[in-house]
Amino acid sequence: MNVDPGVVARRGERLGALLRATDPPVPAMVYPAERVARAARHRVVVRWRAAAAIAVLLAAALGVAPVRAWIVRTVRAVWSGAATRRSAPVATPSAAEAASRVAFTPAAMCDSPGV
């Protein structure tokens, strides 16, 4: 099949023009790009300030003996709780519990039709 390259180019141009005409207009940004960038920088600064405030409060709290003792107790309790959850033994059923269990098998899996 011989196709004239000019026909393909003209059809492509017409199709491109139709597609450009059907594109919806691009809405303008509600906020200018500089305002968005400034807000992002502000969020970073606020995060660093919050981290610095927490560090200063923690350092000051470590200087007070009762607060330091409370922090140590809390950390130990959390750490021991996490350690016991990781290494908790699995409970095995007793002989009486194992004997009283009932298991149901679907009829399609049984060997004999009367079971």
N, C-alpha and C positions, 0 to 999 in steps of 0.2 A: 504494500500500500504506500503510494507516494503522497506525501503531504508537503505542501508548500510551506517553508519556514516563515514566510511573511504572514500566512494565515494563522499559524500558531501564535505568532507575536501579537497580531491584532486581537485575536480572541483573548489572549492573556491580558492585554491592556484593558479591554472592555470588562473582563471579569474583575480585574484589579480595581477599576473605577467603581463597579457595582459594590464590591466589598467595602471600599472606603466610604461609600455613601451610606452603607448600612451600619457602620460603626457608631456606637453611641458616643456622644461628646464626653470628653474627659472632664470630670468635675474639678473645679479649682480646690486647692487645699484649704481646709478651714483655718489651719494655723500655718504661718510661714515657717519655712525650714529652720530659720535661725531661732525661732521661739521653741521649736521642738528640741533642737540641740541644746539650748540653754536649760530647758527643763530636765533633760537627761543629765547634764553636768550637775545641776542642783541636787538631783536624787543621789548621785555618787557622793557629793559633799555631805549630805544628810546622813548617809550610811556610815561614812567615816567618823562623823561627829558622834553618832550613837555608839559606835564601837569604842571610841576613845572615852566616852562617858562611862560605859560599862567597865572598861579597864581601870579607870580611876576609882570608881566606886568599889570594885573588887579589891584593888590594892589598899584602899583605905579601910575596907572591912577586915582585911587580913591583919591590920595593925591592932585591932581590938580583940582581945583574948576571947570573950564570949562568942563573938561573931565568928571568929576563926574556928572555934570548937564546933559551932553549929555547922559550918561549911564542911569540916572534916567528917562529922557524923553523917551528914546528908550524902556526901560523896561515897563514904564507906557503905551506907545502906543501899544506895543505888548500885554500886559495884557488886556487892554481895548478892543482891537480887538478880542481877544480870548473870552472875556466875552460876547461881543455883538453877536458873532457868536453862542454861546451856547444858549443865551436867546432871539434870534431874533423872533419876533412874525410872525405867519404864516398869509400871506395875504389871506383874504377872498374875493371872487369876489363880485362885486356890483350886484344889481338886473338886470341892463341892460346887464352886461356881462353874467350873469347866463341865462338870457332869450335868448341870441343870440347863445348859444352853441347848437351844433348838435351832437347827438350820433347815431352811426350806429350799428344796431343789425343784426347779420347774419340771413339769412332766416330760417335756421334750428331751431333757437331758438324762432321764432315768433309763436304765437298761431294760427293765421289764415293764410291760404296759400296766400292770396292776398296782404299781407302787406309787 
